[in-house]
Amino acid sequence: MELSEDQLIEAIARVLSGEEPGVVVGIGDDAAVVERGSGQPVLTTDLLVEGVHFERASISARDLGAKAITVNVSDIAAMAASPRYALVSLAVPLDVDAAWVMELYGGIREACAEHALALVGGDTNRAELIVLSVAVVGEVAPGRALTRSGARPGDRIVVTGSLGAAAGGFALSRAHPSRAAAALSEPWGRELLEALARPVARVGEAKVLASAGVTAMMDLSDGLAKDLSRLCLASGVGARVRTADVPVAAALVEGAEMLGVDALALALSGGEDYELLATMPAEGFEPARAELREGFGVALTEVGEIVAGEGMIAVDADGAEAPLEPAGWDHFPRGSLGA
Amino acid sequence: MELSEDQLIEAIARVLSGEEPGVVVGIGDDAAVVERGSGQPVLTTDLLVEGVHFERASISARDLGAKAITVNVSDIAAMAASPRYALVSLAVPLDVDAAWVMELYGGIREACAEHALALVGGDTNRAELIVLSVAVVGEVAPGRALTRSGARPGDRIVVTGSLGAAAGGFALSRAHPSRAAAALSEPWGRELLEALARPVARVGEAKVLASAGVTAMMDLSDGLAKDLSRLCLASGVGARVRTADVPVAAALVEGAEMLGVDALALALSGGEDYELLATMPAEGFEPARAELREGFGVALTEVGEIVAGEGMIAVDADGAEAPLEPAGWDHFPRGSLGA
């Protein structure tokens, strides 16, 4: 079914009704106008292209819409900022129908509602592939943004939650159909796919970490090894990572054998976890861990420490050392301009 | 040549060096942080997809980069606002080389410099098609944004500059090669192509119009007839357009016969002019026209008036009336979410 302009607008309007706080001029004019906040604006954008970041057959429109918002919110969170406004540009091929587009905007709305984010504008187009580009504007108290460049020798390296589940979900989605079906009959299989389809942005957790004296922070989109190497480069430091302490997702540990993957390798180098990676003085760790556990039910794990110099060392359970290569989700320059 | 991540980052860094005013955290972190301004933030975005909005063979990388910025700046201008910060997301196929990407960012930098716009972040990816998504954040004095919804019966309908040149350039770019070559040997031919490749955003002109008491304003991206119908719908009014008064671009008039196009039809329904369309009380017109001519060397032309009710009427030089159909660059929902 071909989707006309009027049908699309009607579909979008149906899922996006409602007044949004802080919006002076919303969807439908040349640009949106919003209220000036009390903090510094924080800006990020992410582009999702069919065939590169997702396959139409393996993610629902609703999950895709929610994920496009969440990955941007995660970037805002990583600065210890609060998301406020979203712009969404969409291009769809002729064979995508109105129901798919409505589901997509339904997922966008869900994720926006979850983070009290107002969708204020965007752009819609035809294209040969589905392209979804989201920009989010957030806000942070002046001078309080947390960058990647503040890590100092002696700081502890910490991560929220657990790692590798999304990469396990990706492996599952590419497994032989019979193996994938068997995996999906298990709770761990469904959990891995859910981690890939519906990542969680750690907005509140990031603020707790910022208050606990974190010196540098970023979100894990391309895998711990790759992203930590970026943090080290930005801060001009090196790192030692105790691999036995890396919090590998339990569902991944459980399913690794059936999926034929190395759970620790995926936890180190798999992408799309959207957990927070941070560095902090040792004394801040226990209070921060207690607050995340009590306030959010989210784990905070120390996985190593920042050292002077450059490069990364992996230390295993027996104390053996090896270089930790910054291998990861570096399929190409994703994120190389920041965001 | 395949472009590695490091090569791309190096290429981009080469063209984007320099400190930017107002930027607290720029390219390279999870998100950008900028100084809080004194006005209300104004947000817009546009997505350009190869094969839909441009063909690689018919626009240079430099022009494409500049145009991607300019069309967003034009949306900010249409709100009577000032552009401040840009985010650029790019996806390129493997067969695009580093030189092309550098040229693209060169064009982006030129257009940003022209409007004192800081490029603060973005995202880079692989894809099967070139995709360029730009978001621009601007600023407007609180309560001074001009929307599409303020037109009142009796207001004059005005446009800046002249119309149809970009559509003429598009016709030229699709003409038979021998005809295109002949056209390009003429000054008008080069002027039409230039209008398509390097549109101009009317930022200063928009502020003059805002001070002159304009009641509604938008930029002309999809053709006068289509865009005026949107302004009328947003304002709940109708319009009468005197077609003989529409300022058809001189180069288009000159080349129309050779190109086999109807110049007035392109001026009414061709897209990508990026001139301003505004409505204003009659008494404001002459002072505004004088100020635009003296300050910018840009024409302001009255093409009709706003009437009560709905729908649009075209009145020709003999006074004959006919419905003016909102036909235009409505290839699909481009811009239907605003922006």
Interface residues (C-beta under 8 A of the other chain):
Chain A: E5 L8 I9 I12 V24 V25 G26 I27 G28 D29 D30 A31 A32 V33 V34 E35 R36 G37 S38 G39 Q40 P41 V42 L43 T44 T45 D46 L47 V49 G51 V52 H53 D75 I76 A78 M79 A81 Y85 L87 V88 S89 L90 A91 V120 G121 G122 D123 T124 N125 R126 A127 E128 L129 V131 S133 A135 V137 G138 V140 P142 A145 T147 R148 S149 M218 D219 A234 D330 H331 F332 P333 R334 G335 S336 L337 G338 A339
Chain B: E5 L8 I9 I12 V24 V25 G26 I27 G28 D29 D30 A31 A32 V33 V34 E35 R36 G37 S38 G39 Q40 P41 V42 L43 T44 T45 D46 L47 V49 G51 V52 H53 D75 I76 A78 M79 A81 Y85 L87 V88 S89 L90 A91 V120 G121 G122 D123 T124 N125 R126 A127 E128 L129 V131 S133 A135 V137 G138 V140 P142 A145 T147 R148 S149 M218 D219 A234 D330 H331 F332 P333 R334 G335 S336 L337 G338 A339
